């Protein structure tokens, strides 16, 4: 049986604001958070979190510049291992601003 991990949801006390949720993907819904005080003027920090337990990985930290995600390690993992979720998050972010 594959190991599962619990999503680590953020709160306003930790400076993250929930933007919304995806439809179910890999058996769970996923929440999308944005850092309310980003340290960069060009990039927003985005966190995608499983609402429950998910196989392999339950939290992804991403960078978004308003039109695309940065090509960091977690984005590569998301695109490679959870393509459907990656597409859902891209669609959500395209409609967010």
N, C-alpha and C positions, 0 to 999 in steps of 0.2 A: 504494500500500500504506500502511496506517495505521501510524503510529509506535507502537512498543511501549516499555514501561518495565519495569525490573527491580525486584521487591519488595525493600525494605530491611529485612531481618530484624534484630530486636533480640536482644541477649544479656543475661544477668544482670548483666554489668558495666555496662550502660547503664540498669539499674533497671527493665527490662521483663520480665514473666513470661508465657510462652506459656500461654494457656488452652485452646486447641484449634484445630481446623481445620474448614472447611466441606467439603461435597461440591464437585465440580468445577462451576465457573460461568465462562462465557466461556473455556472451554478450560483453566483452571487451578484448582487448589485454593487456598484462601485461609487464612492463619493469623490467629488473633485473639490479641492481646497486651493485657495490662493493666499499667499503670504501678504498680509495687509500693509506691511512696511518693507517693501523690497529694498535691498541694498544697492540695486542697480537701476538707473533711469531707463535703460533699454530693455530689461528683461523682468518679467513677472515670474515668481517662483510658484510652481503648481505641484500639488501632491495628489496622487490618485490612490485611494485607500479602499480595500475590500470591506464591505459591510458584513463581516463575519470572517470565516476561515477560507483561505484560498490555497491551492496547491502551489508549491515552489516559491511564490513571492506574493505578499499582500499589500505592499506599500511601494509606490514609485515616486521619486522626486524628479521633477522636470523643470525646464526653463522655457518660457514662452515670450516671444517678442511682439506679439500682436498678429503675426501672419504665419509663424512656423515655430516648431519646437527646436531647441538646441540639440545637437547630436551627442549628448552626454551618454554615459553608461546606462542609466536607467531607461532612457528613451530607446536605446538600441535593444535592451532586454524586452521592453514592452512590445516593440515592433516585431521582434523575432519570435517571441514565445506567446504573445497574446495579440495577434494581429487584429482580431475582431474588436477587442477592447481598445486598442490603439486607434482604430478608425472611429470608434464611438467618441473617444476623448477629442480627437481632431475635429470631428463634426461639432461637438459641444463648444470647443474653444473658438471655432470659426464663427459661431453664432453668438458667442458671449459678448463681444465688444460691439 
